[in-house]
Amino acid sequence: MKFKLMKFFKYQATGNDFIIIDNYGKEIKLTSDQVKKICDRRFGVGADGLILLEEKEGYDYSMIYYNSDGNISTFCGNGSRCLAHFAHKKKLFKHKAHFFANNSNYLAFIQKGLISIKMPNISNFKINDDGTIFIDSGSPHVVLFRKNVNKIDVINLGREIRYSEMYSQNGVNINFVEEINKSLNVRTYERGVENETLSCGTGAVAAVIASHINGLIESGNVNVKTKGGDIKVSYNYDLNLYKDIYLSSDVSLVFYGEL
C-alpha cells in the first residue's frame, strides 16, 4: 500500500508550541481526530495547537488554527507569529504580510528576527461584578488580578472558571495577572488545550488592556512576563478605543519531520 508522507514543522513562541503544515495547495484535509492525535504529547508530535498555511486570494496567505483538542478555534497570537516566520521562509512576503485569519484581516511584520502582529482594535469589554474583566482580543479572555501569581493553582482555578455557568458553553481563556513595576506577570489557562500554557499572545494583549482599564499602566510599550519568556505589547488609547495594538517577540523552529 502506498501512502503520501505529510511534512510538518514544529515551532515555539515563548514556549507556546505549534505544528505548522503547508497546505498552500489545499490538498490536505484533516479531521478533528487526526489533529487531536498529532497534537498529543505522548502518541503524536505534541503541541498546543496545529496551524495550516493556505492560499487566499487578495492576501499573502491565510491561517487555519486548531486547538490541541482538534477543534478549529479563534485567533492565536503566538501561533500567528510562528506562521509569519514560516511564510517568510517560504518567501511569501519580504517584511510585511497581509494575512487572513478568523474571518479578519491581520498584518505581520518581520524586522531583525522580531516578529510583530498588528492586532484588532478593542473598544468593547465587560467589567464583571467580581472585578474580573472580559475582553475579546481575537479570542475570548477573562482577566483576574492577583498577588503572587507564581504560586497560584492555575489549572484548577482556571478550569473552575472556564467551566462555570457563565462561560461553559463557548469556553474562555483565563489570565491571572500581577503588575510589578509597570510590567505584567501573566499565567494563562487556555480553553481547547484545557491546561496552562507557557504563554498566550492574545492573553498577553487582554492582560495589558485590562491593566490599563484598572489604571495600573499607561499606554505605550508594556513588557509581559510569561513562564515561556517575555512578550512585548504596545498600544495607543484614545476616545475609549484601544488601537495600534502590536504583539511582538521572537519565535523559533524547533524541528521538522514527516507524518
Beta strands, then each sheet from edge to edge (+ up, - down):
strand 1: 7-13
strand 2: 16-22
strand 3: 49-54
strand 4: 61-67
strand 5: 96-101
strand 6: 104-111
strand 7: 114-119
strand 8: 125-127
strand 9: 133-136
strand 10: 140-145
strand 11: 173-180
strand 12: 183-190
strand 13: 195-197
strand 14: 220-226
strand 15: 229-238
strand 16: 241-249
strand 17: 252-258
sheet 1: 8+ 9- 10+ 11+ 12- 14- 15+ 16- 7+ 6- 5+ 4+ 3- 2- 1+ 17-
sheet 2: 8+ 9- 10+ 11+ 12- 13+
end
